[in-house]
Amino acid sequence: MDMAQRKIFIDGKGGVVGAKIARVLSQREDLELLTIAPELHRDENERRRIMNQADLVILCLPEEAAKRGVELVENPDTRIIDTSPAHRTSPGWVYGFAELLPGQRERIRTARRVANPGCHASGFLSTVAPLTAMGILPPDYPLSCFSITGYSGGGKYMIQEFQDPNRAQELSVPALYALELRHNHLPEMQHIAGLDHPPVFVPILSDMYSGMSTSVTLQNHLLRGYPSARDIWEMLWQHYRRQALVTVAPFGGEGGRLGSNALAGTDRMEITVSGHRERTLLTARFDNLGKGVAAAAIQNLNLMLGLEETRGLQV
């Protein structure tokens, strides 16, 4: 083994997200992926031993299992990326969206614990957090958000359900869900954006494997300085203009239509600003398994290990 290789352990690579991260990282010669023998998969002592050998652990587990996974790491030199919602607003954890706010990239580079963003939250925060940080969007603004997602975000069982040739007919049309308006991405949406209240957020499940479009609508007269949609476009373009993985499209959209799966299969995010003097539509499009989860985790891994930020990603 090349002594320069960093040791990585993916806990939960049997899931959709973990499997995608493992597939990408296994192609890299600068990393060694640590594994557990299949018969010891549920042996907590073996998990503990492997975790504490790793330079970096990526947790791809349900929330409660991720919290327990963190407890197993006793080596102070082992760093952690958690892809679950467990630690996204926790003290001592850095939010893993490098492009989002000034200094965020450096905070990730030096962090021992990084919380990977949620996919819907990534789209929402990409537009809202910079405007709040600039003072343009008041923290008490009554925000609403809708987000169209591919079914792969629901995991293996949802993928099987949608790909079943005998599936229910209603799966062929978009469906609103989380109708109790308590989606588990709301805490990070509010906390990271610095909002007084969580947005009214409605996710929409679509009959596409991957892809996501997350949209926020604004009444411009409620914003500081009463900016137009073009003014807001200019602000976001300036904010992201030197970023490789997050870009802002030319003002006005794509001929009046935005396809939610336009960036499926990529590791990028593209923000579109549409509207006029009175009202603005902000839309972030990306792959829910790309910049939404797996690509974000790999980007964070690269930063934490002092490597080229986009190594192994499709720019």
GIFENDA-V360936 format. One record per pair of residues at least 12 apart in sequence whose C-alpha atoms are under 10 Angstrom apart, sorted by the first residue. I is the first residue (numbers start at 1). J is the second residue. Records with the same first field share a line. If there is no record, write none. Layout:
I=J  J
This chain:
1=29  31  32
2=29  30  31  32
3=30  32
4=29  30  31  32
5=28  29  30  31  32  33  55
6=29  30  31  32  33  34  54  55  56  305
7=30  31  32  33  34  50  51  53  54  55  56  57  78
8=22  25  31  32  33  34  35  50  51  53  54  55  56  57  58  78  79  80  301
9=22  32  33  34  35  36  47  50  51  52  53  54  55  56  57  58  59  80
10=22  25  33  34  35  36  51  54  56  57  58  59  60  61  81
11=34  35  36  41  47  50  51  57  58  59  60  61  65  66  69  82
12=41  58  59  60  61  62  65  66
13=35  58  59  60  61
14=60  61  156
15=60  61  155  156
16=60  152  153  154  155  156  159  289  294
17=59  60  61  83  152  153  155  156  289  290  293  294  295  297
18=58  59  60  61  83  293  294
19=60  294
20=289  290  293  294  295
21=58  60  289  290  293  294  295  296  297  298
22=58  294  298
24=294  295  298  312  313
25=298  311  312  313
27=312
28=311  312
30=307
32=54  55
33=54  57
34=50  51  53  54  57
35=47  50  51
36=49  50
44=69  72
45=72
47=69  72  73
48=69  70  71  72  73  74  75
49=72  73  74  75
50=72  73
51=69  70  72  73  74  75  78  79  80
52=72  73  74  75  76  77  78  79
53=73  75  77  78
54=73  75  77  78  79  80
55=75  76  77  78  79  80  305
56=77  78  79  80  81  112  113  301  304  305
57=69  70  73  78  79  80  81  82  113  301
58=79  80  81  82  83  114  116  297  298  301
59=80  81  82  83  84  115  116  297
60=81  82  83  84  293  294
61=82  83  84  85  86
62=83  84  85  86
63=82  83  84  85  86  87
64=84  85  86
65=84  86
66=82  83  84  85  86  87
67=82  84  85  86  87
69=82
70=82  113
76=112
77=112
78=112  113
79=110  111  112  113  114  301  304  305
80=93  111  112  113  114  115  301  304
81=93  94  95  96  111  112  113  114  115  116  297  298  300  301  304
82=96  113  114  115  116  117  297
83=96  114  115  116  117  118  293  294  296  297
84=115  116  117  118  293
85=115  116  117  118  184  185  187  188
86=115  116  184
87=113  114  115  116  117  188
88=114  115  116  117  118  185  187  188  189  191  192
89=115  187  188  189  190  191  192
90=115  188
92=111  112  113  114  115
93=107  108  111  112  113  114  115  116
94=107  108  109  110  111  112  113  114  115  116
95=107  108  111  113  114  115  116  117  188  192  300
96=108  109  111  113  114  115  116  117  118  122  296  297  299  300  301  303
97=114  115  116  117  122  125  126  291  296  297  299  300
98=243  245  246  296  299  300  303  309
99=126  130  239  240  242  243  244  245  246
100=122  125  126  127  128  129  130  133  192  193  239  240  246
101=125  126  129  130  133  134  192  193  239  240
102=130  133  239
105=300  303  304  309
106=303  304
107=303  304
108=299  300  301  302  303  304
109=300  301  302  303  304  305  306  307  309
110=303  304  305  306
111=300  303  304
112=304
113=304
114=297  300  301  304
115=297  300
116=292  293  294  296  297  298  300
117=185  188  189  291  292  293  296  297
118=184  185  186  188  189  288  291  292  293  296
119=147  149  153  185  212  214  286  287  288  289  290  291  292  293  294  296
120=145  146  147  148  149  183  184  185  186  189  201  202  203  212  213  214  215  284  288  292  293
121=147  184  185  186  187  188  189  190  192  193  214  292
122=185  188  189  214  269  284  286  288  291  292  293  296
123=145  147  189  212  213  214  215  216  269  270  271  282  283  284  285  286  288  291  292
124=144  145  146  147  185  189  190  193  199  201  213  214  215  216  282  283  284
125=188  189  190  192  193  214  216  284
126=193  214  236  240  246  269  270  271  282  283  284
127=193  214  215  216  232  233  236  271  272  273  282  283  284
128=143  189  190  192  193  194  195  216  236  282
129=189  190  191  192  193  194  195
130=193  235  236  239  240
131=193  223  232  235  236  239
132=192  193  194  195  223
133=193  194
134=224  235  239
135=223  224  225
136=220  222  223  224  225  226  227  232  235
137=193  195  218  220  222  223  224  225
138=194  195  196  222  223  224
139=190  193  194  195  196  197
140=194  195  196  197  198
141=195  196  197  198  199  218  219  222  223
142=195  196  197  198  199  200  218  219  222
143=195  197  198  199  200  201  216  217  218  219
144=198  199  200  201  202  215  216  217  218
145=199  200  201  202  203  214  215  216  217  218  282  283
146=176  199  200  201  202  203  204  213  214  215  216  217  283
147=176  201  202  203  204  205  212  213  214  215  216  260  283  284  285
148=174  175  176  202  203  204  205  206  208  211  212  213  214  215  260  261  285  288
149=174  203  204  205  206  207  208  209  210  211  212  213  214  260  261  285  286  287  288
150=174  204  205  206  207  208  209  210  211  212  213  260  261  264  287  288  289
151=163  171  204  205  206  207  208  209  210  211  212  288
152=205  207  208  209  210  211  288  289
153=205  209  210  211  212  287  288  289  292  293
154=205
159=208  209
162=206  207  208  209
163=207  209
170=207
171=205  206  207
172=206  207  208
173=205  206  207
174=204  205  206  207  208
175=203  204  205  206  207
176=202  203  204  205  206
177=202  203  204  205
178=201  202  203  204
179=201  202  203
180=201  202
181=198  199  200  201  202  203
182=198  200  201  202
183=200  201  202  203
185=198  201
186=198  199  200  201
187=199
189=201
199=216
201=215  216
202=214
206=260  261
208=260  261  264
209=261  264  265  287  288  289
210=260  261  262  263  264  265  286  287  288  289  290
211=259  260  261  262  263  264  265  266  285  286  287  288  289  290  292
212=259  260  261  262  263  264  269  283  284  285  286  287  288  289  290  292
213=258  259  260  261  262  263  269  270  271  282  283  284  285  286  287  288
214=260  271  282  283  284  285  286
215=271  272  273  281  282  283  284  285
216=273  280  281  282  283  284
217=274  275  279  280  281  282  283
218=275  278  279  280  281  282
219=277  278  279  280  281
220=232  275  276  277  278  279  280
221=277  278  279
222=278  279
226=277  278
227=276  277  278  279  280
228=275  276  277  278  279  280
229=251  252  273  274  275  276  277  278  279  280  281  282
230=250  251  252  273  274  275  276  277  280
231=251  273  276  277
232=251  273  274  275  280  281  282
233=248  249  250  251  252  271  272  273  274  275  280  282
234=248  250  251  273
236=248  249  271  272  273
237=249  250  251  271  272  273
240=271
244=268  269  309  310  314  315
245=266  267  268  269  270  291  295  296  299  309  310  313  314  315
246=267  268  269  270  271  284  285  286  291  315
247=268  269  270  271  272  284
248=269  270  271  272  273  283  284
249=270  271  272  273  284
250=271  272  273  274
251=271  272  273  274  275
252=272  273  274  275  276  281
253=271  272  273  274  275  281  282  283
254=272  274
256=274
258=272  283  285
259=285
260=283  284  285  286  287
261=285  286  287  288
262=285  286  287
263=285  286  287  288  290  291
264=285  286  287  288  289  290  291
265=286  287  288  289  290  291  314
266=286  287  288  289  290  291  295  313  314  315
267=286  287  288  289  290  291  292  293  294  295  296  299  310  312  313  314  315
268=285  286  287  290  291  292  295  296  313  314  315
269=284  285  286  287  288  290  291  292  315
270=283  284  285  286
271=283  284  285  286
272=284  285
290=313  314
291=313
294=313
295=310  312  313  314
296=310  313
298=310  311  312  313
299=311  312  313
